């Protein structure tokens, strides 16, 4: 049977063209995406941090690598320095060199030096009276309380031998403690010039005057005159005060138990101790007792002090 021929009319062609033009939005986007070339990223992920303009890492991590220096614990010096803190306290720090220790050991003898105590000896430079401070092992600085303000002190670092001799390793600078009250010096009376008149003469309110007239005004007020008379000093009462303190110090076995006036006292590592007491008028009894660590032995010393103020 013969096949029928399909007749293509003009309307059929127009319909096919319209059908070909219509495409879904999704297909268009996928076609555009496939045709468009991919852009390379602006920064590579493996770009080293040093090439970035600003460092974004933690600051402490940045400086950890640069920390390559530490202050030495010793400088090999042989000296002691004193610095005032307030009217009753000053601070001292020191270093005794190995060379100076060797010299003192040869002077004292090796056996005596091995049993010597390292101390600070504080002097009142007016009468050269002193008191001692026994140091704990390894100490390199100390806060020191002085008996009185407004006096000059210096301090020695050295070694107290068992036979009572003291050998100084170094002496500090001299320091003068400040007053613990208002100063006795009375300042001059402050002079207040006539500022408006000075301003007007210098041209502030109109035509200015000569510099000689301005100077005459200021000098006449006594403001800059070098020969202005000082007001008479006010009379102040004459006074005197005196106080006394008592320092008790000593040593025993580091493992012993120590009591002073019945109160337990903590010993330093080398077994030394020092206490400061007020000393009012009257009698003072200060029993000191040391008990061996196993309790098998005791030692007692009882200082008796009398003060009478007239």
C-alpha positions as CSV (number, residue, x, y, z in Angstrom):
1,X,0.0,0.0,0.0
2,X,1.6,3.2,-1.0
3,X,2.6,5.6,1.9
4,X,0.9,8.9,2.2
5,X,3.0,12.0,1.7
6,X,3.0,14.5,4.5
7,X,2.1,17.9,3.2
8,X,4.0,20.7,4.9
9,X,2.2,23.9,4.9
10,X,3.3,27.4,5.8
11,X,1.5,27.4,9.1
12,X,3.3,24.2,10.1
13,X,6.7,25.8,9.5
14,X,5.8,28.8,11.7
15,X,4.7,26.6,14.5
16,X,8.0,24.6,14.5
17,X,10.0,27.8,14.6
18,X,8.1,29.1,17.6
19,X,8.5,25.8,19.4
20,X,12.3,25.8,18.8
21,X,12.6,29.3,20.3
22,X,10.8,28.5,23.5
23,X,13.4,27.0,26.0
24,X,13.0,26.6,29.8
25,X,14.9,29.1,32.0
26,X,16.7,26.2,33.8
27,X,18.2,24.9,30.6
28,X,19.3,28.4,29.6
29,X,21.2,28.9,32.9
30,X,22.9,25.5,32.6
31,X,24.0,26.2,29.1
32,X,25.4,29.6,30.1
33,X,27.2,28.1,33.0
34,X,28.8,25.4,30.8
35,X,29.9,28.0,28.3
36,X,31.3,30.6,30.8
37,X,35.0,30.0,31.8
38,X,35.7,29.5,35.5
39,X,37.6,32.4,37.3
40,X,40.7,31.7,39.3
41,X,40.5,32.6,43.0
42,X,42.1,35.9,43.9
43,X,44.3,34.4,46.8
44,X,45.7,31.0,46.9
45,X,45.0,29.0,50.0
46,X,48.6,28.0,50.4
47,X,49.9,31.6,50.2
48,X,52.5,32.1,52.9
49,X,51.6,34.4,55.8
50,X,54.6,36.7,55.3
51,X,53.3,37.9,51.9
52,X,50.0,39.2,53.4
53,X,50.0,42.9,54.0
54,X,48.7,42.8,57.6
55,X,49.6,40.2,60.2
56,X,46.4,38.6,61.6
57,X,47.9,36.1,64.0
58,X,48.1,36.5,67.9
59,X,50.5,39.2,69.0
60,X,52.0,37.0,71.8
61,X,52.9,34.3,69.3
62,X,54.7,36.9,67.2
63,X,57.0,38.0,70.1
64,X,57.6,34.6,71.6
65,X,60.2,33.8,68.9
66,X,61.9,37.2,69.5
67,X,62.4,36.6,73.2
68,X,66.0,35.5,73.3
69,X,67.6,37.5,76.2
70,X,67.2,37.2,80.0
71,X,68.7,39.3,82.7
72,X,71.5,37.5,84.6
73,X,70.9,36.6,88.2
74,X,74.4,38.0,89.1
75,X,76.7,40.5,87.6
76,X,79.9,39.7,89.4
77,X,79.9,43.0,91.3
78,X,80.8,43.5,95.0
79,X,78.6,46.3,96.3
80,X,75.5,47.2,98.3
81,X,73.0,50.0,97.5
82,X,70.6,51.7,99.9
83,X,67.4,53.6,98.9
84,X,65.0,55.6,101.1
85,X,61.4,54.4,101.1
86,X,59.8,56.6,103.9
87,X,60.9,58.2,107.2
88,X,61.3,54.9,109.0
89,X,62.2,52.4,106.2
90,X,64.8,52.0,103.5
91,X,65.5,49.3,101.0
92,X,68.9,47.7,100.4
93,X,70.1,45.3,97.7
94,X,73.6,43.8,97.3
95,X,75.9,41.3,95.7
96,X,79.0,39.8,97.2
97,X,81.4,38.5,94.5
98,X,83.1,35.1,94.7
99,X,86.5,36.8,94.8
100,X,85.5,38.9,97.9
101,X,84.2,35.8,99.6
102,X,87.5,34.0,99.0
103,X,89.4,37.0,100.4
104,X,87.3,36.9,103.6
105,X,87.6,33.2,103.9
106,X,91.4,33.5,103.8
107,X,91.4,36.3,106.3
108,X,89.2,34.5,108.8
109,X,90.4,30.9,108.2
110,X,88.4,28.3,106.3
111,X,87.0,26.6,109.4
112,X,85.8,29.8,111.0
113,X,84.4,31.2,107.8
114,X,82.3,28.0,107.3
115,X,80.5,28.8,110.6
116,X,80.2,32.6,110.0
117,X,76.8,34.3,109.7
118,X,76.0,36.7,106.9
119,X,74.5,39.9,108.3
120,X,73.7,43.5,107.6
121,X,75.2,46.0,110.0
122,X,73.3,49.3,110.0
123,X,75.1,52.4,111.2
124,X,73.9,55.8,112.4
125,X,76.6,58.0,111.0
126,X,76.2,60.7,113.6
127,X,77.4,58.5,116.5
128,X,78.3,55.2,114.6
129,X,76.0,53.2,116.8
130,X,74.7,50.1,114.9
131,X,72.4,47.2,114.9
132,X,72.6,43.8,113.1
133,X,70.2,42.0,110.9
134,X,70.8,38.2,110.4
135,X,70.1,37.2,106.8
136,X,68.4,34.1,105.5
137,X,70.4,32.0,103.1
138,X,70.5,33.4,99.6
139,X,68.9,36.8,100.4
140,X,70.0,39.6,98.1
141,X,67.7,42.4,99.3
142,X,66.1,43.6,102.5
143,X,63.7,46.3,103.8
144,X,65.3,47.8,106.9
145,X,63.5,49.8,109.7
146,X,65.5,52.5,111.3
147,X,65.1,53.8,114.9
148,X,64.6,57.5,114.0
149,X,63.8,59.6,111.0
150,X,65.8,62.7,109.8
151,X,69.1,60.9,110.4
152,X,71.8,59.6,108.1
153,X,72.5,55.9,107.8
154,X,74.7,53.5,105.9
155,X,74.8,49.7,106.0
156,X,77.6,47.1,105.6
157,X,77.1,43.6,104.2
158,X,79.5,41.2,105.8
159,X,80.2,38.1,107.9
160,X,80.0,37.7,111.7
161,X,82.5,35.1,112.8
162,X,82.0,32.7,115.8
163,X,84.7,34.5,117.7
164,X,82.7,37.8,117.5
165,X,84.7,39.5,114.7
166,X,82.9,41.2,111.9
167,X,84.4,41.4,108.4
168,X,82.6,43.7,106.0
169,X,82.4,42.7,102.3
170,X,81.0,46.1,101.1
171,X,79.6,49.4,102.4
172,X,76.6,51.2,101.0
173,X,76.0,54.8,100.1
174,X,74.9,57.2,102.8
175,X,71.2,58.0,102.9
176,X,69.3,60.7,105.0
177,X,65.8,59.7,106.1
178,X,63.1,62.4,105.7
179,X,61.1,64.0,108.5
180,X,58.0,62.3,109.8
181,X,56.2,65.6,110.4
182,X,55.8,69.0,108.7
183,X,58.9,71.0,107.9
184,X,60.0,73.7,110.4
185,X,61.0,76.0,107.5
186,X,58.4,78.8,107.0
187,X,58.2,80.0,103.4
188,X,58.0,83.7,102.4
189,X,54.7,85.4,102.0
190,X,53.6,85.0,98.4
191,X,53.0,88.4,96.7
192,X,50.1,88.7,94.2
193,X,50.6,91.4,91.5
194,X,47.9,93.5,89.9
195,X,47.5,91.5,86.7
196,X,44.9,93.8,85.1
197,X,47.1,96.9,85.5
198,X,50.1,95.0,84.1
199,X,47.9,93.9,81.2
200,X,46.6,97.4,80.5
201,X,50.1,98.9,80.6
202,X,51.3,96.3,78.1
203,X,48.6,97.3,75.6
204,X,45.9,94.9,76.5
205,X,43.2,97.6,76.9
206,X,44.5,100.1,74.3
207,X,47.8,101.8,73.6
208,X,50.6,100.2,75.6
209,X,53.1,101.9,77.9
210,X,56.8,101.6,77.8
211,X,58.5,98.4,79.2
212,X,60.2,100.6,81.8
213,X,56.8,101.6,83.3
214,X,55.7,98.0,83.4
215,X,58.9,97.0,85.1
216,X,58.5,99.8,87.6
217,X,55.0,98.6,88.5
218,X,56.1,95.0,88.9
219,X,59.2,96.0,90.9
220,X,57.2,98.3,93.1
221,X,54.9,95.5,94.0
222,X,57.9,93.5,95.3
223,X,57.0,90.7,92.9
224,X,60.4,90.4,91.2
225,X,62.5,92.6,93.4
226,X,65.6,90.7,94.6
227,X,66.0,93.0,97.5
228,X,62.5,92.7,99.0
229,X,62.5,92.2,102.7
230,X,61.4,88.8,104.1
231,X,58.8,88.7,106.8
232,X,60.2,87.9,110.2
233,X,60.4,84.2,111.1
234,X,57.7,83.1,113.4
235,X,58.9,81.9,116.8
236,X,58.6,78.1,117.2
237,X,58.9,76.2,120.5
238,X,62.1,74.3,121.3
239,X,61.3,70.6,121.7
240,X,63.0,67.2,122.2
241,X,61.7,63.7,122.0
242,X,63.4,60.3,122.6
243,X,62.2,56.7,122.4
244,X,63.9,53.4,122.9
245,X,63.6,50.0,121.2
246,X,65.1,46.6,122.1
247,X,66.4,44.2,119.5
248,X,66.8,40.6,120.6
249,X,68.6,38.2,118.2
250,X,70.3,34.9,118.4
251,X,70.6,31.4,116.8
252,X,70.0,27.7,117.6
253,X,69.6,24.5,115.7
254,X,67.4,25.0,112.7
255,X,65.2,22.0,113.7
256,X,64.7,23.2,117.2
257,X,61.5,24.8,118.7
258,X,62.0,28.3,119.9
259,X,59.8,30.3,122.3
260,X,60.2,33.9,123.4
261,X,58.0,35.1,126.3
262,X,56.1,31.9,125.8
263,X,55.3,32.6,122.1
264,X,56.6,30.3,119.4
265,X,59.1,32.0,117.0
266,X,59.7,30.8,113.4
267,X,63.4,30.3,112.8
268,X,65.2,31.1,109.6
269,X,66.7,28.4,107.5
270,X,70.0,28.7,109.2
271,X,68.5,28.7,112.7
272,X,68.9,32.5,113.3
273,X,66.1,34.8,114.6
274,X,65.7,38.5,115.5
275,X,62.9,40.4,117.2
276,X,62.3,44.0,117.9
277,X,60.5,45.2,121.1
278,X,59.3,48.5,122.4
279,X,61.1,49.5,125.6
280,X,58.9,51.6,127.9
281,X,60.0,52.6,131.4
282,X,60.2,49.8,133.9
283,X,61.6,46.2,134.0
284,X,61.4,43.9,131.0
285,X,61.9,40.1,131.4
286,X,62.3,38.2,128.1
287,X,62.7,34.4,128.6
288,X,64.0,32.6,125.6
289,X,63.8,28.8,125.4
290,X,65.0,26.4,122.7
291,X,63.8,22.7,122.7
292,X,65.6,20.0,120.6
293,X,63.4,18.4,117.9
294,X,63.2,15.1,119.8
295,X,62.4,16.9,123.1
296,X,65.4,15.4,124.9
297,X,67.2,18.6,125.6
298,X,66.4,22.3,126.5
299,X,68.3,25.5,126.7
300,X,67.0,28.8,128.3
301,X,68.3,32.3,128.4
302,X,66.5,35.1,130.2
303,X,67.6,38.7,129.5
304,X,66.4,41.3,132.1
305,X,66.3,44.9,131.0
306,X,65.6,48.0,133.1
307,X,64.7,51.4,131.8
308,X,64.5,54.6,133.8
309,X,63.8,57.9,132.0
310,X,64.6,61.1,133.8
